[in-house]
Amino acid sequence: MSDQRLRTVRERVRPFPDFPEPGVLFRDISPLLKDPVAFRTLIDLLEDHLRASFPKIDFIAGECLDSRGFLIGPPLAQRLGIGFVPVRKKGKLPGPTESVSYSLEYGKAELEIQSDAVEAGQKVVIVDDLLATGGTMRAACELLKRLKAEILECLVVIELKPLRGSEKLNSIPFYSLLQYD
């Protein structure tokens, strides 16, 4: 992976101290999304990683809750010539769904996926912008396992290492483009 390409992406991640509460250093990807060259570089890097790692992927699944995984997943899926499957907050998807409750740092939430989103055995990569404590990613994994999908990897742009979220993924392969301590 080109250090320059990675640097281009990293330079567009903006830190916000004390957001959303004192003591938290928020990593904002808004400048990355605003810069078409940096955003294209991000998608290039993720595409290169997936093409090198997996000969066949059926779908990209992205969390469309209050995260920005849905901004990364569809262009990445389009590049790979595959479909995108949304994982959403409960009550946002029509038709029969599977749902799971999970804990957040500040309470509980529920995610759901349409019951016919994937077929048993289909190969899926779950994409999100950031992995913090891992609760949301773990919930997305649970939903896809219920549909009997084969989860190839959980892929994020940013990993906040001190929060150890990848440990909650129960040995599902995990890849982060940028890591912060």
C-alpha positions as CSV (number, residue, x, y, z in Angstrom):
1,M,0.0,0.0,0.0
2,S,1.4,3.4,-0.9
3,D,2.3,5.5,2.1
4,Q,1.4,8.6,0.1
5,R,-2.1,7.3,-0.6
6,L,-2.6,6.4,3.1
7,R,-1.2,9.8,4.1
8,T,-3.7,11.5,1.8
9,V,-6.6,9.8,3.6
10,R,-5.2,10.3,7.1
11,E,-4.6,14.0,6.5
12,R,-8.4,14.4,5.8
13,V,-9.4,13.0,9.2
14,R,-10.0,15.9,11.6
15,P,-9.8,15.5,15.4
16,F,-12.4,17.2,17.6
17,P,-11.4,17.2,21.3
18,D,-14.2,16.9,23.8
19,F,-16.9,15.9,21.4
20,P,-19.6,14.6,22.0
21,E,-18.6,14.9,25.6
22,P,-15.5,16.0,27.6
23,G,-12.6,13.6,27.4
24,V,-13.6,12.2,24.0
25,L,-11.4,12.8,20.9
26,F,-13.8,12.5,18.0
27,R,-12.3,11.5,14.6
28,D,-14.3,13.3,11.9
29,I,-14.2,12.1,8.3
30,S,-16.3,15.0,6.9
31,P,-13.2,16.6,5.3
32,L,-12.4,13.3,3.7
33,L,-15.9,13.0,2.2
34,K,-15.7,16.7,1.0
35,D,-12.4,16.1,-0.9
36,P,-13.1,14.1,-4.1
37,V,-9.5,13.1,-4.6
38,A,-9.1,11.9,-1.0
39,F,-12.4,10.1,-1.0
40,R,-11.5,8.4,-4.3
41,T,-8.1,7.4,-2.7
42,L,-10.0,5.9,0.3
43,I,-12.2,3.8,-2.0
44,D,-9.1,2.8,-4.1
45,L,-7.3,1.6,-0.9
46,L,-10.3,-0.4,0.3
47,E,-10.9,-1.8,-3.1
48,D,-7.2,-2.9,-3.4
49,H,-7.3,-4.5,0.0
50,L,-10.5,-6.5,-0.8
51,R,-9.4,-7.6,-4.3
52,A,-6.1,-8.8,-2.8
53,S,-7.7,-10.6,0.1
54,F,-10.8,-12.3,-1.3
55,P,-11.3,-13.8,-4.8
56,K,-15.1,-13.7,-4.5
57,I,-17.4,-11.4,-2.5
58,D,-21.1,-11.4,-3.1
59,F,-22.1,-8.3,-1.1
60,I,-20.9,-5.4,0.9
61,A,-23.1,-4.8,4.0
62,G,-23.0,-1.4,5.5
63,E,-24.3,0.1,8.7
64,C,-26.8,2.8,8.0
65,L,-27.6,3.8,11.5
66,D,-26.1,7.1,12.6
67,S,-22.7,6.1,11.3
68,R,-21.2,6.8,7.9
69,G,-20.7,3.2,6.7
70,F,-23.4,3.8,4.2
71,L,-21.3,6.5,2.5
72,I,-18.4,4.1,2.0
73,G,-20.2,0.8,1.3
74,P,-22.1,1.6,-1.9
75,P,-19.2,3.2,-3.8
76,L,-17.0,0.3,-2.7
77,A,-19.6,-2.3,-3.8
78,Q,-20.0,-0.5,-7.1
79,R,-16.3,-0.6,-7.7
80,L,-16.2,-4.3,-7.0
81,G,-19.3,-4.9,-9.3
82,I,-21.4,-6.3,-6.4
83,G,-24.5,-5.3,-4.4
84,F,-24.8,-3.4,-1.2
85,V,-27.0,-4.5,1.7
86,P,-28.1,-2.0,4.3
87,V,-28.1,-2.7,8.0
88,R,-30.4,-0.1,9.6
89,K,-31.9,1.2,12.8
90,K,-35.0,-0.8,13.7
91,G,-38.2,0.4,11.9
92,K,-36.4,1.8,8.9
93,L,-36.6,-1.2,6.5
94,P,-39.8,-2.5,4.8
95,G,-40.9,-6.1,4.7
96,P,-39.9,-9.0,6.9
97,T,-36.7,-8.3,8.9
98,E,-34.3,-9.8,11.4
99,S,-33.4,-7.6,14.4
100,V,-30.9,-7.6,17.2
101,S,-30.6,-5.5,20.3
102,Y,-27.1,-4.4,21.5
103,S,-25.5,-2.2,24.1
104,L,-24.0,1.2,23.4
105,E,-21.8,3.2,25.7
106,Y,-24.9,5.2,26.6
107,G,-27.8,2.7,26.4
108,K,-29.3,0.2,24.1
109,A,-30.1,0.2,20.4
110,E,-31.5,-2.2,17.8
111,L,-30.3,-3.0,14.3
112,E,-32.1,-4.9,11.6
113,I,-31.7,-6.3,8.1
114,Q,-34.2,-7.5,5.6
115,S,-34.8,-11.2,5.9
116,D,-34.1,-11.8,2.2
117,A,-31.0,-9.5,2.0
118,V,-28.6,-12.4,1.5
119,E,-28.9,-16.1,0.9
120,A,-27.2,-18.8,3.0
121,G,-23.6,-19.2,2.1
122,Q,-23.2,-15.8,0.3
123,K,-19.9,-14.1,1.1
124,V,-20.2,-10.7,2.7
125,V,-17.8,-8.0,3.9
126,I,-19.3,-5.6,6.5
127,V,-18.1,-2.0,6.1
128,D,-18.2,0.9,8.5
129,D,-16.4,4.2,8.9
130,L,-15.2,3.6,12.5
131,L,-14.8,0.9,15.1
132,A,-14.9,2.1,18.7
133,T,-16.3,-0.3,21.3
134,G,-17.4,-2.8,18.6
135,G,-21.1,-3.1,19.7
136,T,-22.6,-2.0,16.5
137,M,-20.3,-4.1,14.3
138,R,-20.9,-7.2,16.5
139,A,-24.7,-6.7,16.1
140,A,-24.3,-6.4,12.3
141,C,-22.3,-9.7,12.4
142,E,-25.0,-11.4,14.4
143,L,-27.7,-10.4,11.9
144,L,-25.7,-11.7,8.9
145,K,-25.0,-14.9,10.8
146,R,-28.7,-15.4,11.3
147,L,-29.2,-15.2,7.6
148,K,-26.4,-17.8,7.3
149,A,-24.1,-15.5,5.3
150,E,-20.3,-16.2,5.3
151,I,-18.7,-13.0,6.8
152,L,-15.4,-12.7,5.2
153,E,-14.3,-9.6,7.1
154,C,-15.3,-6.5,9.1
155,L,-13.7,-3.6,7.3
156,V,-13.4,0.0,8.8
157,V,-11.7,3.2,7.8
158,I,-10.7,4.1,11.4
159,E,-10.1,1.9,14.4
160,L,-9.8,3.4,17.9
161,K,-7.3,0.9,19.3
162,P,-7.6,1.7,23.1
163,L,-11.4,0.8,23.0
164,R,-10.5,-2.8,21.8
165,G,-13.6,-3.1,19.7
166,S,-12.2,-5.8,17.5
167,E,-12.0,-8.2,20.4
168,K,-15.9,-8.2,20.4
169,L,-16.0,-9.6,16.9
170,N,-15.4,-13.2,18.1
171,S,-12.5,-14.0,15.7
172,I,-14.2,-12.7,12.6
173,P,-11.4,-11.3,10.4
174,F,-11.0,-7.6,10.9
175,Y,-9.2,-4.9,8.9
176,S,-8.7,-1.2,9.6
177,L,-7.1,1.3,7.2
178,L,-6.2,3.8,9.9
179,Q,-5.5,3.1,13.6
180,Y,-5.5,5.7,16.4
181,D,-4.2,5.1,20.0
